[in-house]
């Protein structure tokens, strides 16, 4: 095998990297970036700018891929001590740290390049978006509230989606970003409950490990109540129509269902709550928001 061909990533490494970063979980944050971008287009000239929407997608996937890869790299020793995460690629050796860093840096370059193609403000603010992505995996080493850092990181998606279209700041996008950040921080509180015993043994800091599972579940409920209130605020601020309000009713119902199947002493359906319900929330609200904008005059 030549040195040139050896330098080309093998298909097995690519698949391992995609598993490492759980690329399919982009569904959680992408819909809200789309909502912000499409709302900005509606306010700008009522036309969908497909090129910019594609760049928003590339930016979001690139940044999330970088964040997940860095998270896995930094946490690989913690993952090795947790039976739930001991199968991850950097622990088992299916992916080397060097190749994980290579993938992470490629994703970062893609993100920065896409931001540069959008507008100067997006490029100028892009490095700021990277900071919480790198800080978050260290958060569980120095604070009992790493979910707050995760929420801050995720809140940037809608803000970035709006900036990508208008090139200017929007407080409406900040409201939506806060809703996303509090939402994701809330369901990560639920997700962290399954590791409470291991976290206490290994010294990993989290709300469930410090305050207990009941406190974490109640914290998640409060977060999701705040999320609903912020989404209502966003709907009012952007003069949303009936379809968006229908989406809010669906989201509120999904939150109710999520918290009915996850209880402090019964985490057996936690994965359904985390993956299925939260994935549904993002997609359902996006579909309703898109229908609302189209009915109100957004041109495809």
Secondary structure as a PSIPRED ss2 file (coil, helix, strand):
# PSIPRED VFORMAT (PSIPRED V4.0)

   1 X C   1.000  0.000  0.000
   2 X C   1.000  0.000  0.000
   3 X H   0.000  1.000  0.000
   4 X H   0.000  1.000  0.000
   5 X H   0.000  1.000  0.000
   6 X H   0.000  1.000  0.000
   7 X H   0.000  1.000  0.000
   8 X C   1.000  0.000  0.000
   9 X C   1.000  0.000  0.000
  10 X C   1.000  0.000  0.000
  11 X H   0.000  1.000  0.000
  12 X H   0.000  1.000  0.000
  13 X H   0.000  1.000  0.000
  14 X H   0.000  1.000  0.000
  15 X H   0.000  1.000  0.000
  16 X H   0.000  1.000  0.000
  17 X H   0.000  1.000  0.000
  18 X H   0.000  1.000  0.000
  19 X H   0.000  1.000  0.000
  20 X H   0.000  1.000  0.000
  21 X H   0.000  1.000  0.000
  22 X C   1.000  0.000  0.000
  23 X H   0.000  1.000  0.000
  24 X H   0.000  1.000  0.000
  25 X H   0.000  1.000  0.000
  26 X H   0.000  1.000  0.000
  27 X H   0.000  1.000  0.000
  28 X H   0.000  1.000  0.000
  29 X H   0.000  1.000  0.000
  30 X H   0.000  1.000  0.000
  31 X H   0.000  1.000  0.000
  32 X H   0.000  1.000  0.000
  33 X H   0.000  1.000  0.000
  34 X H   0.000  1.000  0.000
  35 X H   0.000  1.000  0.000
  36 X H   0.000  1.000  0.000
  37 X H   0.000  1.000  0.000
  38 X H   0.000  1.000  0.000
  39 X H   0.000  1.000  0.000
  40 X H   0.000  1.000  0.000
  41 X H   0.000  1.000  0.000
  42 X H   0.000  1.000  0.000
  43 X H   0.000  1.000  0.000
  44 X H   0.000  1.000  0.000
  45 X C   1.000  0.000  0.000
  46 X C   1.000  0.000  0.000
  47 X E   0.000  0.000  1.000
  48 X C   1.000  0.000  0.000
  49 X C   1.000  0.000  0.000
  50 X H   0.000  1.000  0.000
  51 X H   0.000  1.000  0.000
  52 X H   0.000  1.000  0.000
  53 X H   0.000  1.000  0.000
  54 X H   0.000  1.000  0.000
  55 X H   0.000  1.000  0.000
  56 X H   0.000  1.000  0.000
  57 X H   0.000  1.000  0.000
  58 X H   0.000  1.000  0.000
  59 X H   0.000  1.000  0.000
  60 X H   0.000  1.000  0.000
  61 X H   0.000  1.000  0.000
  62 X H   0.000  1.000  0.000
  63 X H   0.000  1.000  0.000
  64 X H   0.000  1.000  0.000
  65 X H   0.000  1.000  0.000
  66 X H   0.000  1.000  0.000
  67 X H   0.000  1.000  0.000
  68 X H   0.000  1.000  0.000
  69 X H   0.000  1.000  0.000
  70 X H   0.000  1.000  0.000
  71 X H   0.000  1.000  0.000
  72 X H   0.000  1.000  0.000
  73 X H   0.000  1.000  0.000
  74 X H   0.000  1.000  0.000
  75 X C   1.000  0.000  0.000
  76 X H   0.000  1.000  0.000
  77 X H   0.000  1.000  0.000
  78 X H   0.000  1.000  0.000
  79 X H   0.000  1.000  0.000
  80 X H   0.000  1.000  0.000
  81 X C   1.000  0.000  0.000
  82 X C   1.000  0.000  0.000
  83 X C   1.000  0.000  0.000
  84 X C   1.000  0.000  0.000
  85 X C   1.000  0.000  0.000
  86 X C   1.000  0.000  0.000
  87 X C   1.000  0.000  0.000
  88 X C   1.000  0.000  0.000
  89 X H   0.000  1.000  0.000
  90 X H   0.000  1.000  0.000
  91 X H   0.000  1.000  0.000
  92 X H   0.000  1.000  0.000
  93 X C   1.000  0.000  0.000
  94 X C   1.000  0.000  0.000
  95 X C   1.000  0.000  0.000
  96 X C   1.000  0.000  0.000
  97 X H   0.000  1.000  0.000
  98 X H   0.000  1.000  0.000
  99 X H   0.000  1.000  0.000
 100 X H   0.000  1.000  0.000
 101 X H   0.000  1.000  0.000
 102 X H   0.000  1.000  0.000
 103 X H   0.000  1.000  0.000
 104 X H   0.000  1.000  0.000
 105 X H   0.000  1.000  0.000
 106 X H   0.000  1.000  0.000
 107 X H   0.000  1.000  0.000
 108 X H   0.000  1.000  0.000
 109 X H   0.000  1.000  0.000
 110 X H   0.000  1.000  0.000
 111 X H   0.000  1.000  0.000
 112 X H   0.000  1.000  0.000
 113 X H   0.000  1.000  0.000
 114 X H   0.000  1.000  0.000
 115 X H   0.000  1.000  0.000
 116 X H   0.000  1.000  0.000
 117 X H   0.000  1.000  0.000
 118 X H   0.000  1.000  0.000
 119 X C   1.000  0.000  0.000
 120 X H   0.000  1.000  0.000
 121 X H   0.000  1.000  0.000
 122 X H   0.000  1.000  0.000
 123 X H   0.000  1.000  0.000
 124 X H   0.000  1.000  0.000
 125 X H   0.000  1.000  0.000
 126 X H   0.000  1.000  0.000
 127 X H   0.000  1.000  0.000
 128 X H   0.000  1.000  0.000
 129 X H   0.000  1.000  0.000
 130 X H   0.000  1.000  0.000
 131 X H   0.000  1.000  0.000
 132 X H   0.000  1.000  0.000
 133 X H   0.000  1.000  0.000
 134 X H   0.000  1.000  0.000
 135 X H   0.000  1.000  0.000
 136 X H   0.000  1.000  0.000
 137 X H   0.000  1.000  0.000
 138 X H   0.000  1.000  0.000
 139 X H   0.000  1.000  0.000
 140 X C   1.000  0.000  0.000
 141 X C   1.000  0.000  0.000
 142 X C   1.000  0.000  0.000
 143 X C   1.000  0.000  0.000
 144 X C   1.000  0.000  0.000
 145 X C   1.000  0.000  0.000
 146 X H   0.000  1.000  0.000
 147 X H   0.000  1.000  0.000
 148 X H   0.000  1.000  0.000
 149 X H   0.000  1.000  0.000
 150 X H   0.000  1.000  0.000
 151 X H   0.000  1.000  0.000
 152 X H   0.000  1.000  0.000
 153 X H   0.000  1.000  0.000
 154 X H   0.000  1.000  0.000
 155 X H   0.000  1.000  0.000
 156 X H   0.000  1.000  0.000
 157 X H   0.000  1.000  0.000
 158 X H   0.000  1.000  0.000
 159 X H   0.000  1.000  0.000
 160 X H   0.000  1.000  0.000
 161 X H   0.000  1.000  0.000
 162 X H   0.000  1.000  0.000
 163 X H   0.000  1.000  0.000
 164 X H   0.000  1.000  0.000
 165 X H   0.000  1.000  0.000
 166 X H   0.000  1.000  0.000
 167 X C   1.000  0.000  0.000
 168 X C   1.000  0.000  0.000
 169 X C   1.000  0.000  0.000
 170 X C   1.000  0.000  0.000
 171 X H   0.000  1.000  0.000
 172 X H   0.000  1.000  0.000
 173 X H   0.000  1.000  0.000
 174 X H   0.000  1.000  0.000
 175 X H   0.000  1.000  0.000
 176 X H   0.000  1.000  0.000
 177 X H   0.000  1.000  0.000
 178 X H   0.000  1.000  0.000
 179 X H   0.000  1.000  0.000
 180 X H   0.000  1.000  0.000
 181 X H   0.000  1.000  0.000
 182 X H   0.000  1.000  0.000
 183 X H   0.000  1.000  0.000
 184 X H   0.000  1.000  0.000
 185 X H   0.000  1.000  0.000
 186 X H   0.000  1.000  0.000
 187 X H   0.000  1.000  0.000
 188 X H   0.000  1.000  0.000
 189 X H   0.000  1.000  0.000
 190 X H   0.000  1.000  0.000
 191 X H   0.000  1.000  0.000
 192 X H   0.000  1.000  0.000
 193 X H   0.000  1.000  0.000
 194 X H   0.000  1.000  0.000
 195 X H   0.000  1.000  0.000
 196 X H   0.000  1.000  0.000
 197 X H   0.000  1.000  0.000
 198 X H   0.000  1.000  0.000
 199 X H   0.000  1.000  0.000
 200 X H   0.000  1.000  0.000
 201 X H   0.000  1.000  0.000
 202 X H   0.000  1.000  0.000
 203 X C   1.000  0.000  0.000
 204 X C   1.000  0.000  0.000
 205 X C   1.000  0.000  0.000
 206 X C   1.000  0.000  0.000
 207 X H   0.000  1.000  0.000
 208 X H   0.000  1.000  0.000
 209 X H   0.000  1.000  0.000
 210 X H   0.000  1.000  0.000
 211 X H   0.000  1.000  0.000
 212 X C   1.000  0.000  0.000
 213 X H   0.000  1.000  0.000
 214 X H   0.000  1.000  0.000
 215 X H   0.000  1.000  0.000
 216 X H   0.000  1.000  0.000
 217 X H   0.000  1.000  0.000
 218 X H   0.000  1.000  0.000
 219 X H   0.000  1.000  0.000
 220 X H   0.000  1.000  0.000
 221 X H   0.000  1.000  0.000
 222 X H   0.000  1.000  0.000
 223 X H   0.000  1.000  0.000
 224 X H   0.000  1.000  0.000
 225 X H   0.000  1.000  0.000
 226 X H   0.000  1.000  0.000
 227 X H   0.000  1.000  0.000
 228 X H   0.000  1.000  0.000
 229 X H   0.000  1.000  0.000
 230 X H   0.000  1.000  0.000
 231 X H   0.000  1.000  0.000
 232 X H   0.000  1.000  0.000
 233 X H   0.000  1.000  0.000
 234 X H   0.000  1.000  0.000
 235 X H   0.000  1.000  0.000
 236 X H   0.000  1.000  0.000
 237 X H   0.000  1.000  0.000
 238 X C   1.000  0.000  0.000
 239 X C   1.000  0.000  0.000
 240 X C   1.000  0.000  0.000
 241 X C   1.000  0.000  0.000
 242 X H   0.000  1.000  0.000
 243 X H   0.000  1.000  0.000
 244 X H   0.000  1.000  0.000
 245 X H   0.000  1.000  0.000
 246 X H   0.000  1.000  0.000
 247 X H   0.000  1.000  0.000
 248 X H   0.000  1.000  0.000
 249 X H   0.000  1.000  0.000
 250 X H   0.000  1.000  0.000
 251 X H   0.000  1.000  0.000
 252 X H   0.000  1.000  0.000
 253 X H   0.000  1.000  0.000
 254 X H   0.000  1.000  0.000
 255 X H   0.000  1.000  0.000
 256 X H   0.000  1.000  0.000
 257 X H   0.000  1.000  0.000
 258 X H   0.000  1.000  0.000
 259 X H   0.000  1.000  0.000
 260 X H   0.000  1.000  0.000
 261 X H   0.000  1.000  0.000
 262 X C   1.000  0.000  0.000
 263 X E   0.000  0.000  1.000
 264 X C   1.000  0.000  0.000
 265 X C   1.000  0.000  0.000
 266 X E   0.000  0.000  1.000
 267 X C   1.000  0.000  0.000
 268 X C   1.000  0.000  0.000
 269 X C   1.000  0.000  0.000
 270 X H   0.000  1.000  0.000
 271 X H   0.000  1.000  0.000
 272 X H   0.000  1.000  0.000
 273 X H   0.000  1.000  0.000
 274 X H   0.000  1.000  0.000
 275 X H   0.000  1.000  0.000
 276 X H   0.000  1.000  0.000
 277 X H   0.000  1.000  0.000
 278 X H   0.000  1.000  0.000
 279 X H   0.000  1.000  0.000
 280 X H   0.000  1.000  0.000
 281 X H   0.000  1.000  0.000
 282 X H   0.000  1.000  0.000
 283 X H   0.000  1.000  0.000
 284 X H   0.000  1.000  0.000
 285 X H   0.000  1.000  0.000
 286 X H   0.000  1.000  0.000
 287 X H   0.000  1.000  0.000
 288 X H   0.000  1.000  0.000
 289 X H   0.000  1.000  0.000
 290 X H   0.000  1.000  0.000
 291 X H   0.000  1.000  0.000
 292 X H   0.000  1.000  0.000
 293 X H   0.000  1.000  0.000
 294 X H   0.000  1.000  0.000
 295 X H   0.000  1.000  0.000
 296 X C   1.000  0.000  0.000
 297 X C   1.000  0.000  0.000
 298 X C   1.000  0.000  0.000
 299 X E   0.000  0.000  1.000
 300 X C   1.000  0.000  0.000
